[in-house]
Amino acid sequence: MHDAATPPAARPGLTRFLPPMPLFLLQPILKRIVARVARENPSLFNRLGPHKTARFVIDPLGLPFGLLLIPNPEALTFRAFHRRAEPESDARIGGKFLDLMGLLDGGADGDALFFSRDLDVTGNTEAVVCLRNALDDVEGSIAESVAGMFGPPGRATLAGLRRMAAKKGDHA
């Protein structure tokens, strides 16, 4: 847990270099992202079955916030939260940001990440498996679709993240 009182040097990963983030700036972007993904992939919800209303906490290690996803098409939720105020969840998925992005980009193997302990899954693992299978069934890259929403800067950012992930893979 980190807050403004936590000295930057004591924070892990990228958070040591970043001031506490005003998450209200991020919420409309996350809402737009999840609405677009849902609009482009309506069958995703069918694949989730009874887990459409599950509460998934996604913990991108090294970032100063976590994410809550509730993939309920009637009340779709994707929002950031401060680490000191993690909401209740049915399942929790934690991992390095680049690994999590790789899952959305279609290049990472979720099973390999899980069994190598690079991905930490707790809670309702059946719900997590259904979410992963639903994401795997999406045509193309969700990351690419999201990057495209932001035009050339978004595509350039995704290209940079892909390069970082590739370099990380070269050193693994």
Backbone as ProteinMPNN parsed JSONL, in Angstrom:
{"seq_chain_A": "MHDAATPPAARPGLTRFLPPMPLFLLQPILKRIVARVARENPSLFNRLGPHKTARFVIDPLGLPFGLLLIPNPEALTFRAFHRRAEPESDARIGGKFLDLMGLLDGGADGDALFFSRDLDVTGNTEAVVCLRNALDDVEGSIAESVAGMFGPPGRATLAGLRRMAAKKGDHA", "coords_chain_A": {"N_chain_A": [[0.844, -1.179, 0.0], [0.478, 2.194, -0.79], [0.855, 5.627, -0.242], [0.661, 9.202, -0.168], [2.317, 9.688, 1.985], [4.204, 7.712, 1.942], [7.579, 7.34, 1.395], [9.144, 8.081, -1.757], [11.398, 6.427, -2.432], [10.838, 4.092, -1.099], [8.821, 2.903, -2.462], [7.719, 0.35, -4.75], [8.947, -0.574, -8.061], [7.833, 1.356, -10.856], [6.393, 3.158, -9.347], [7.969, 4.513, -7.534], [8.956, 6.692, -8.837], [6.842, 8.219, -9.487], [4.396, 10.651, -8.577], [1.639, 10.416, -6.205], [-1.194, 9.376, -7.958], [-3.836, 11.287, -9.358], [-6.665, 9.737, -9.531], [-9.171, 10.307, -10.579], [-8.799, 11.465, -13.023], [-8.166, 9.36, -14.647], [-10.4, 7.693, -14.704], [-12.55, 8.347, -16.661], [-11.227, 7.631, -19.015], [-10.746, 4.9, -18.684], [-13.385, 4.027, -18.588], [-14.22, 4.611, -21.18], [-12.508, 2.914, -22.603], [-13.327, 0.291, -21.761], [-15.962, 0.321, -22.638], [-15.63, 0.453, -25.39], [-14.239, -1.963, -25.944], [-16.211, -3.773, -25.142], [-18.264, -3.114, -26.955], [-17.08, -3.798, -29.398], [-16.73, -6.495, -29.034], [-19.091, -8.219, -28.356], [-19.709, -10.912, -27.859], [-18.015, -11.716, -25.918], [-19.129, -11.575, -23.366], [-20.945, -13.702, -23.267], [-19.238, -15.85, -23.152], [-18.273, -15.655, -20.597], [-20.262, -16.614, -19.01], [-21.73, -17.591, -15.965], [-20.084, -15.894, -14.601], [-20.199, -13.261, -15.271], [-20.872, -11.225, -13.542], [-18.865, -11.222, -11.756], [-16.352, -9.834, -9.643], [-13.36, -8.612, -10.528], [-10.168, -7.995, -9.446], [-7.457, -6.4, -10.767], [-4.099, -6.355, -10.619], [-1.627, -4.503, -11.559], [1.548, -4.822, -11.05], [3.937, -2.538, -9.819], [2.754, -0.278, -10.779], [1.038, 2.669, -9.616], [-1.576, 2.134, -8.875], [-4.474, -0.012, -8.755], [-6.823, -2.037, -10.624], [-10.329, -2.428, -11.052], [-12.498, -4.701, -12.44], [-15.677, -5.364, -13.571], [-17.353, -7.355, -15.495], [-20.071, -7.083, -16.33], [-22.574, -6.819, -18.63], [-24.827, -5.207, -18.233], [-24.089, -3.414, -16.322], [-21.422, -2.413, -16.743], [-18.159, -2.189, -15.506], [-15.068, -0.658, -15.087], [-12.54, 0.442, -13.401], [-10.065, 2.482, -11.774], [-8.285, 2.161, -8.679], [-6.906, 3.383, -5.622], [-4.112, 1.84, -4.14], [-4.236, 1.591, -1.385], [-6.87, 1.328, -0.905], [-8.161, -1.07, -1.778], [-10.812, -2.675, -3.426], [-13.414, -5.06, -2.514], [-13.302, -8.325, -3.917], [-14.001, -11.045, -6.21], [-12.086, -12.455, -7.479], [-8.562, -12.193, -7.947], [-5.995, -10.878, -9.895], [-2.686, -10.663, -10.353], [0.315, -9.217, -11.555], [3.285, -8.347, -13.436], [3.11, -5.275, -15.206], [3.778, -5.335, -17.991], [3.515, -8.065, -18.552], [0.783, -8.481, -18.057], [-0.254, -6.755, -19.992], [0.665, -8.109, -22.222], [-1.026, -10.311, -22.212], [-3.406, -9.147, -23.038], [-2.625, -8.311, -25.488], [-2.269, -10.539, -26.873], [0.101, -11.924, -27.119], [1.227, -13.159, -24.921], [1.456, -16.117, -22.932], [-0.888, -17.198, -20.861], [-1.061, -19.498, -19.195], [1.64, -20.284, -18.993], [2.682, -18.005, -17.715], [1.306, -18.172, -15.302], [2.132, -20.681, -14.229], [4.854, -20.249, -14.011], [4.878, -18.547, -11.994], [4.788, -15.854, -12.519], [2.437, -14.651, -12.794], [-0.041, -13.999, -10.545], [-2.751, -15.533, -9.208], [-5.624, -15.387, -7.327], [-8.466, -16.311, -5.319], [-11.579, -16.841, -6.946], [-10.783, -19.042, -9.117], [-11.978, -20.307, -11.253], [-13.586, -18.322, -12.374], [-11.553, -16.622, -13.275], [-10.322, -18.236, -15.199], [-12.445, -18.435, -17.026], [-12.624, -15.722, -17.795], [-10.114, -15.379, -18.964], [-10.319, -17.246, -21.092], [-12.397, -16.039, -22.512], [-11.159, -13.644, -23.308], [-9.117, -14.718, -24.852], [-10.578, -15.617, -27.013], [-11.187, -13.382, -28.446], [-11.002, -11.72, -31.513], [-8.028, -10.634, -32.957], [-5.998, -8.078, -31.392], [-6.666, -6.823, -28.249], [-5.233, -4.853, -26.986], [-4.161, -3.485, -29.166], [-6.483, -2.471, -30.341], [-7.356, -0.747, -28.312], [-5.163, 1.012, -28.193], [-5.435, 2.173, -30.706], [-7.62, 3.807, -30.285], [-6.567, 6.124, -29.378], [-5.197, 7.237, -31.392], [-2.244, 8.214, -33.313], [-0.43, 8.765, -31.053], [-1.255, 6.802, -29.198], [-0.811, 4.406, -30.621], [1.958, 4.587, -30.933], [2.785, 4.467, -28.27], [1.947, 1.858, -27.609], [3.614, 0.429, -29.36], [6.101, 1.038, -28.23], [5.793, -0.159, -25.704], [5.571, -2.809, -26.514], [8.156, -3.184, -27.524], [9.62, -2.927, -25.156], [8.638, -5.164, -23.783], [9.558, -7.179, -25.455], [12.329, -6.892, -25.167], [12.533, -7.531, -22.496], [11.809, -10.205, -22.644], [13.969, -11.163, -24.086], [15.905, -11.096, -22.193], [15.15, -12.892, -20.331]], "CA_chain_A": [[0.0, 0.0, 0.0], [1.277, 3.402, -0.913], [0.125, 6.884, -0.245], [1.554, 10.359, -0.265], [3.26, 9.653, 3.09], [5.229, 6.717, 1.669], [8.676, 7.97, 0.661], [9.298, 7.515, -3.093], [12.403, 5.365, -2.499], [10.282, 2.873, -0.513], [7.794, 2.375, -3.348], [8.289, -0.562, -5.739], [8.802, -0.344, -9.504], [7.655, 2.7, -11.389], [5.734, 4.063, -8.404], [8.932, 5.337, -6.794], [9.232, 7.878, -9.631], [5.589, 8.905, -9.784], [3.643, 11.146, -7.423], [0.327, 9.767, -6.134], [-1.96, 9.734, -9.151], [-5.242, 11.663, -9.185], [-7.339, 8.716, -10.332], [-10.361, 10.818, -11.256], [-8.424, 11.753, -14.411], [-8.074, 8.086, -15.35], [-11.691, 6.988, -14.748], [-13.269, 8.45, -17.94], [-10.479, 6.9, -20.04], [-11.026, 3.476, -18.466], [-14.785, 3.799, -18.971], [-14.242, 4.622, -22.656], [-11.824, 1.698, -23.063], [-14.145, -0.9, -21.548], [-17.14, 0.425, -23.502], [-15.201, 0.103, -26.754], [-13.957, -3.409, -25.98], [-17.507, -4.455, -25.072], [-18.993, -2.865, -28.204], [-16.42, -4.541, -30.47], [-16.674, -7.923, -28.711], [-20.252, -8.533, -27.517], [-19.748, -12.328, -27.496], [-17.162, -11.887, -24.76], [-19.957, -11.76, -22.175], [-21.503, -15.046, -23.279], [-18.157, -16.771, -22.766], [-18.074, -15.556, -19.151], [-21.313, -17.386, -18.35], [-22.189, -17.094, -14.657], [-19.077, -15.014, -14.003], [-20.361, -11.897, -15.809], [-20.989, -10.261, -12.451], [-17.721, -11.366, -10.847], [-15.525, -8.645, -9.409], [-11.962, -8.958, -10.748], [-9.144, -6.998, -9.167], [-6.277, -6.586, -11.608], [-3.022, -5.672, -9.917], [-0.417, -4.329, -12.362], [2.64, -4.526, -10.119], [4.807, -1.447, -10.225], [1.965, 0.931, -11.051], [0.55, 3.191, -8.339], [-2.995, 1.874, -8.701], [-5.007, -1.273, -9.235], [-8.015, -1.895, -11.457], [-11.474, -3.282, -10.774], [-13.292, -5.016, -13.617], [-16.915, -6.134, -13.419], [-17.754, -7.445, -16.908], [-21.515, -7.234, -16.438], [-22.992, -5.925, -19.717], [-25.844, -4.245, -17.774], [-23.442, -2.432, -15.434], [-20.011, -2.607, -17.031], [-17.315, -1.381, -14.637], [-13.614, -0.767, -15.18], [-12.09, 1.669, -12.742], [-8.824, 2.432, -11.009], [-8.398, 2.445, -7.256], [-5.634, 3.522, -4.908], [-3.723, 0.576, -3.521], [-4.627, 1.552, 0.03], [-8.33, 1.175, -0.838], [-8.544, -2.139, -2.706], [-12.198, -3.103, -3.208], [-13.672, -6.496, -2.407], [-13.311, -8.965, -5.226], [-14.178, -12.493, -6.277], [-10.821, -12.984, -7.967], [-7.498, -11.193, -8.03], [-4.971, -11.246, -10.866], [-1.565, -9.756, -10.192], [1.493, -9.503, -12.362], [3.952, -7.175, -13.997], [2.288, -4.586, -16.196], [4.051, -5.822, -19.353], [2.942, -9.405, -18.683], [-0.672, -8.317, -18.174], [-0.507, -6.176, -21.308], [0.888, -9.184, -23.183], [-2.235, -11.135, -22.267], [-4.385, -8.414, -23.845], [-2.068, -8.136, -26.825], [-2.302, -11.841, -27.526], [1.422, -12.517, -27.264], [1.659, -13.85, -23.707], [0.795, -17.371, -22.599], [-1.372, -17.094, -19.488], [-0.693, -20.692, -18.435], [3.077, -20.21, -18.704], [2.878, -16.962, -16.707], [0.783, -18.672, -14.035], [2.957, -21.76, -13.693], [6.177, -19.706, -13.673], [4.589, -17.634, -10.873], [4.84, -14.459, -12.948], [1.055, -14.206, -12.692], [-0.585, -14.463, -9.276], [-4.206, -15.598, -9.266], [-6.243, -15.833, -6.086], [-9.92, -16.211, -5.323], [-12.338, -17.729, -7.814], [-9.958, -19.327, -10.295], [-12.868, -20.654, -12.37], [-13.947, -17.05, -13.004], [-10.373, -16.127, -13.982], [-10.166, -19.061, -16.401], [-13.485, -18.006, -17.979], [-12.22, -14.415, -18.319], [-8.978, -15.606, -19.878], [-10.832, -17.883, -22.309], [-13.161, -15.027, -23.254], [-10.192, -12.733, -23.927], [-8.418, -15.478, -25.899], [-11.474, -15.773, -28.167], [-11.324, -12.099, -29.144], [-10.223, -11.616, -32.751], [-7.07, -9.535, -32.937], [-5.403, -7.642, -30.138], [-7.403, -5.813, -27.5], [-4.287, -3.751, -26.756], [-4.069, -2.714, -30.41], [-7.746, -1.751, -30.484], [-7.348, 0.348, -27.34], [-4.162, 1.988, -28.643], [-6.009, 2.861, -31.848], [-8.557, 4.824, -29.81], [-5.819, 7.334, -29.051], [-4.513, 7.686, -32.599], [-0.792, 7.982, -33.39], [0.248, 8.628, -29.751], [-1.602, 5.505, -28.612], [-0.1, 3.348, -31.355], [3.386, 4.722, -30.613], [2.952, 3.96, -26.905], [1.861, 0.392, -27.673], [4.846, -0.053, -30.005], [7.153, 1.147, -27.222], [5.568, -1.205, -24.7], [5.922, -4.088, -27.146], [9.625, -3.262, -27.558], [10.058, -3.195, -23.783], [8.298, -6.563, -23.479], [10.459, -8.037, -26.236], [13.643, -6.823, -24.522], [12.403, -8.295, -21.253], [11.822, -11.605, -23.066], [15.328, -11.499, -24.519], [16.757, -11.208, -21.002], [14.55, -13.845, -19.382]], "C_chain_A": [[0.881, 1.23, 0.0], [0.359, 4.607, -0.85], [1.145, 8.015, -0.265], [2.608, 10.35, 0.839], [4.373, 8.63, 2.878], [6.344, 7.369, 0.876], [8.872, 7.301, -0.696], [10.297, 6.37, -3.159], [11.868, 4.049, -1.947], [9.209, 2.241, -1.384], [8.424, 1.447, -4.382], [8.125, -0.059, -7.16], [8.707, 1.112, -9.893], [7.092, 3.678, -10.375], [6.71, 4.941, -7.655], [9.206, 6.645, -7.526], [7.984, 8.733, -9.875], [4.949, 9.449, -8.518], [2.32, 10.376, -7.353], [-0.563, 10.287, -7.269], [-3.379, 10.169, -8.798], [-6.099, 10.78, -10.101], [-8.591, 9.214, -11.047], [-10.064, 11.166, -12.717], [-8.418, 10.493, -15.27], [-9.44, 7.426, -15.572], [-12.436, 7.145, -16.081], [-12.562, 7.689, -19.069], [-10.768, 5.405, -19.915], [-12.46, 3.122, -18.878], [-14.909, 3.723, -20.497], [-13.611, 3.346, -23.219], [-12.738, 0.488, -22.933], [-15.41, -0.863, -22.406], [-16.789, 0.028, -24.931], [-14.941, -1.388, -26.896], [-15.271, -4.188, -25.973], [-18.289, -4.299, -26.378], [-18.405, -3.691, -29.351], [-16.456, -6.051, -30.264], [-17.854, -8.347, -27.851], [-20.313, -10.006, -27.085], [-18.884, -12.639, -26.277], [-17.982, -12.209, -23.51], [-20.562, -13.153, -22.117], [-20.479, -16.059, -22.782], [-17.917, -16.757, -21.253], [-19.127, -16.334, -18.364], [-21.723, -16.77, -17.024], [-21.226, -16.113, -13.997], [-19.132, -13.583, -14.545], [-20.385, -10.846, -14.711], [-19.844, -10.384, -11.438], [-16.935, -10.056, -10.784], [-14.069, -9.086, -9.492], [-11.079, -7.779, -10.365], [-7.938, -7.364, -10.008], [-5.189, -5.704, -11.0], [-1.782, -5.598, -10.793], [0.731, -3.869, -11.46], [3.542, -3.436, -10.683], [4.065, -0.184, -10.611], [1.33, 1.395, -9.744], [-0.939, 2.95, -8.08], [-3.311, 0.459, -9.168], [-6.263, -0.989, -10.037], [-9.094, -2.866, -10.996], [-12.252, -3.449, -12.063], [-14.499, -5.831, -13.19], [-17.5, -6.199, -14.823], [-19.242, -7.704, -17.126], [-22.026, -6.287, -17.529], [-24.065, -4.911, -19.297], [-25.24, -3.154, -16.879], [-21.928, -2.602, -15.539], [-19.162, -1.639, -16.204], [-15.854, -1.687, -14.906], [-13.089, 0.53, -14.608], [-10.806, 1.413, -11.963], [-9.127, 2.717, -9.547], [-6.989, 2.599, -6.673], [-5.348, 2.219, -4.181], [-4.144, 0.48, -2.061], [-6.133, 1.336, 0.203], [-8.807, 0.099, -1.819], [-9.962, -2.61, -2.403], [-12.286, -4.618, -3.021], [-13.718, -7.074, -3.813], [-13.598, -10.451, -5.092], [-12.876, -13.157, -6.689], [-9.826, -11.84, -8.112], [-6.415, -11.727, -8.95], [-3.859, -10.211, -10.742], [-0.401, -10.183, -11.062], [2.113, -8.212, -12.849], [3.091, -6.591, -15.11], [2.506, -5.145, -17.602], [3.514, -7.225, -19.581], [1.424, -9.325, -18.858], [-1.039, -7.733, -19.533], [-0.335, -7.243, -22.391], [-0.306, -10.11, -23.305], [-3.301, -10.471, -23.134], [-3.924, -8.231, -25.286], [-2.013, -9.461, -27.584], [-0.966, -12.533, -27.629], [1.879, -13.326, -26.065], [0.824, -15.099, -23.477], [0.409, -17.324, -21.123], [-1.002, -18.291, -18.638], [0.779, -20.648, -18.043], [3.35, -19.157, -17.635], [2.42, -17.433, -15.335], [1.722, -19.705, -13.428], [4.385, -21.317, -13.382], [6.078, -18.723, -12.5], [4.794, -16.161, -11.226], [3.454, -13.822, -12.893], [0.503, -14.828, -11.411], [-2.101, -14.391, -9.344], [-4.714, -16.136, -7.936], [-7.75, -15.649, -6.197], [-10.529, -17.231, -6.264], [-11.571, -17.983, -9.117], [-10.809, -19.736, -11.493], [-13.289, -19.387, -13.116], [-12.775, -16.499, -13.812], [-10.15, -16.923, -15.268], [-11.204, -18.676, -17.45], [-13.138, -16.653, -18.599], [-11.084, -14.582, -19.321], [-9.445, -16.237, -21.186], [-11.621, -16.897, -23.159], [-12.219, -14.068, -23.972], [-9.426, -13.43, -25.054], [-9.251, -15.603, -27.166], [-11.647, -14.499, -28.975], [-10.426, -12.115, -30.378], [-9.286, -10.422, -32.667], [-6.601, -9.223, -31.534], [-6.254, -6.568, -29.479], [-6.501, -4.602, -27.272], [-4.183, -2.863, -27.994], [-5.335, -1.887, -30.638], [-7.787, -0.537, -29.552], [-6.349, 1.423, -27.766], [-4.7, 2.813, -29.804], [-6.996, 3.948, -31.464], [-7.867, 6.17, -29.609], [-4.946, 7.801, -30.202], [-3.025, 7.397, -32.577], [-0.09, 7.919, -32.032], [-0.036, 7.27, -29.079], [-0.861, 4.369, -29.288], [1.41, 3.397, -31.067], [3.674, 4.194, -29.201], [2.911, 2.441, -26.889], [3.124, -0.185, -28.308], [6.014, -0.017, -29.017], [7.021, 0.079, -26.144], [5.909, -2.579, -25.261], [7.44, -4.264, -27.208], [10.179, -3.576, -26.17], [9.811, -4.654, -23.414], [9.229, -7.514, -24.218], [11.851, -8.049, -25.618], [13.633, -7.631, -23.22], [12.469, -9.786, -21.577], [13.198, -12.059, -23.495], [16.244, -11.748, -23.319], [16.227, -12.218, -20.02], [15.334, -15.134, -19.303]], "O_chain_A": [[1.893, 1.296, 0.698], [-0.767, 4.587, -1.349], [2.349, 7.782, -0.369], [3.679, 10.933, 0.669], [5.388, 8.679, 3.573], [6.097, 7.901, -0.207], [8.778, 6.077, -0.791], [10.058, 5.41, -3.891], [12.389, 2.988, -2.29], [8.733, 1.148, -1.076], [9.533, 1.707, -4.85], [7.268, 0.782, -7.436], [9.393, 1.977, -9.347], [7.279, 4.888, -10.508], [6.333, 6.012, -7.181], [9.644, 7.614, -6.905], [8.075, 9.839, -10.407], [4.957, 8.777, -7.487], [1.92, 9.75, -8.335], [-0.66, 11.493, -7.495], [-4.056, 9.495, -8.021], [-6.234, 11.051, -11.294], [-9.027, 8.603, -12.022], [-10.967, 11.162, -13.553], [-8.641, 10.557, -16.479], [-9.612, 6.676, -16.534], [-12.925, 6.142, -16.601], [-13.215, 7.165, -19.971], [-11.007, 4.726, -20.914], [-12.711, 2.058, -19.443], [-15.62, 2.869, -21.028], [-14.112, 2.769, -24.184], [-12.909, -0.264, -23.893], [-15.88, -1.908, -22.855], [-17.565, -0.653, -25.601], [-15.379, -2.007, -27.866], [-15.422, -5.156, -26.717], [-18.906, -5.254, -26.849], [-19.146, -4.222, -30.179], [-16.237, -6.81, -31.208], [-17.652, -8.795, -26.722], [-20.907, -10.317, -26.052], [-19.011, -13.706, -25.676], [-17.568, -13.028, -22.689], [-20.684, -13.729, -21.036], [-20.821, -17.008, -22.077], [-17.417, -17.733, -20.693], [-18.917, -16.672, -17.199], [-22.028, -15.579, -16.953], [-21.532, -15.562, -12.94], [-18.222, -12.789, -14.307], [-19.967, -9.708, -14.924], [-19.855, -9.73, -10.395], [-16.874, -9.291, -11.747], [-13.592, -9.838, -8.641], [-11.233, -6.684, -10.906], [-7.456, -8.497, -9.967], [-5.337, -4.487, -10.884], [-0.965, -6.519, -10.785], [0.863, -2.684, -11.153], [3.863, -3.424, -11.871], [4.677, 0.874, -10.756], [1.108, 0.579, -8.849], [-1.496, 3.522, -7.143], [-2.527, -0.176, -9.874], [-6.714, 0.153, -10.122], [-8.798, -3.993, -10.598], [-12.624, -2.468, -12.707], [-14.364, -6.861, -12.529], [-18.078, -5.222, -15.3], [-19.618, -8.466, -18.017], [-21.923, -5.07, -17.374], [-24.202, -3.866, -19.934], [-25.835, -2.09, -16.71], [-21.248, -2.895, -14.555], [-19.406, -0.433, -16.197], [-15.455, -2.85, -14.946], [-13.176, 1.583, -15.238], [-10.509, 0.29, -11.556], [-10.086, 3.414, -9.215], [-6.023, 2.02, -7.17], [-6.262, 1.576, -3.666], [-4.384, -0.619, -1.56], [-6.615, 1.178, 1.325], [-9.737, 0.324, -2.593], [-10.283, -2.91, -1.253], [-11.349, -5.354, -3.331], [-14.117, -6.406, -4.767], [-13.46, -11.038, -4.019], [-12.595, -14.288, -6.294], [-10.192, -10.692, -8.363], [-5.971, -12.868, -8.817], [-4.071, -9.026, -10.999], [-0.169, -11.374, -11.273], [1.546, -7.13, -12.696], [2.434, -7.317, -15.856], [1.544, -5.402, -18.325], [3.097, -7.549, -20.693], [0.851, -10.015, -19.702], [-2.012, -8.158, -20.155], [-1.094, -7.278, -23.36], [-0.574, -10.639, -24.383], [-4.015, -11.147, -23.875], [-4.735, -8.023, -26.189], [-1.744, -9.493, -28.785], [-0.891, -13.634, -28.174], [2.826, -14.104, -26.175], [-0.366, -15.132, -23.789], [1.268, -17.399, -20.245], [-0.659, -18.125, -17.468], [1.13, -20.939, -16.9], [4.162, -19.387, -16.738], [3.059, -17.137, -14.324], [2.071, -19.617, -12.251], [5.058, -21.949, -12.568], [7.079, -18.146, -12.075], [4.954, -15.321, -10.34], [3.322, -12.599, -12.94], [0.575, -16.042, -11.223], [-2.669, -13.314, -9.517], [-4.292, -17.198, -7.477], [-8.24, -14.921, -7.06], [-10.047, -18.359, -6.364], [-11.698, -17.234, -10.086], [-10.4, -19.53, -12.636], [-13.342, -19.378, -14.346], [-12.969, -15.97, -14.906], [-9.827, -16.348, -16.307], [-10.884, -18.598, -18.636], [-13.334, -16.456, -19.798], [-11.104, -13.989, -20.4], [-9.023, -15.819, -22.264], [-11.527, -16.917, -24.387], [-12.459, -13.717, -25.127], [-9.123, -12.819, -26.079], [-8.705, -15.685, -28.266], [-12.198, -14.534, -30.076], [-9.251, -12.474, -30.304], [-9.716, -9.317, -32.339], [-6.788, -10.012, -30.608], [-6.53, -5.528, -30.078], [-6.954, -3.46, -27.354], [-4.126, -1.638, -27.884], [-5.263, -0.739, -31.077], [-8.198, 0.553, -29.95], [-6.657, 2.613, -27.706], [-4.451, 4.016, -29.881], [-7.197, 4.902, -32.216], [-8.505, 7.222, -29.665], [-4.068, 8.646, -30.028], [-2.578, 6.462, -31.914], [0.79, 7.074, -31.864], [0.853, 6.676, -28.468], [-0.343, 3.473, -28.622], [2.056, 2.353, -30.971], [4.697, 3.546, -28.976], [3.737, 1.801, -26.238], [3.647, -1.192, -27.832], [6.823, -0.944, -28.978], [8.013, -0.515, -25.722], [6.473, -3.418, -24.558], [7.951, -5.359, -26.975], [11.092, -4.389, -26.026], [10.664, -5.303, -22.809], [9.64, -8.537, -23.671], [12.488, -9.1, -25.551], [14.599, -8.32, -22.893], [13.117, -10.548, -20.859], [13.561, -13.217, -23.292], [17.217, -12.498, -23.403], [16.813, -12.388, -18.951], [14.963, -16.037, -18.553]]}, "name": "protein", "num_of_chains": 1, "seq": "MHDAATPPAARPGLTRFLPPMPLFLLQPILKRIVARVARENPSLFNRLGPHKTARFVIDPLGLPFGLLLIPNPEALTFRAFHRRAEPESDARIGGKFLDLMGLLDGGADGDALFFSRDLDVTGNTEAVVCLRNALDDVEGSIAESVAGMFGPPGRATLAGLRRMAAKKGDHA"}
